[in-house]
Amino acid sequence: MPKPVSPEKATEVVANPEHDRRLRRRFSVEDKRRILAQAEACNERGQLSALLRRERLYGSQIATWRAQLEQDGQFGLEAKKPGRKPLKHAKDRRIEQLESDKSKLERKLLIAEKLIELQKNAQELLAVAQPADKR
């Protein structure tokens, strides 16, 4: 025999918004530069760790941002497009496309030249094959 349902208790399950999946934080270039400047200004013991706690960062993030800034300058701190990096630059892909188009056009030109040569030969052959005009 089933248990009777109590009218006093709610039977609906409600999700706790605190447990929702968190999204990754994204830092603008200005934020990264500001945090890096503050990190450089830290000269006493514990200041850098206090900064990291306040900004909720890991030390590895600061190290990564420093390396990006050193390697690529201001552009190194900009957000990168996610996913696999292209094997070739756009310039190299464009060069390959142009070379492919060029080879196709050269082949068409060769065919056209051979057809013109064939037409000339046919004209000569027809001129020889026609009977001489009676005068």
Secondary structure, DSSP 4 states (H G I P E B T S, - for coil): -PPPPPTTS-------GGGSPPPPP---HHHHHHHHHHHHH--STTHHHHHHHHHT--HHHHHHHHHHHHHHGGGGGSPPPPSPPPSS-HHHHHHHHHHHHHHHHHHHHHHHHHHHHHHHHHHHHHHHHSPPPP-
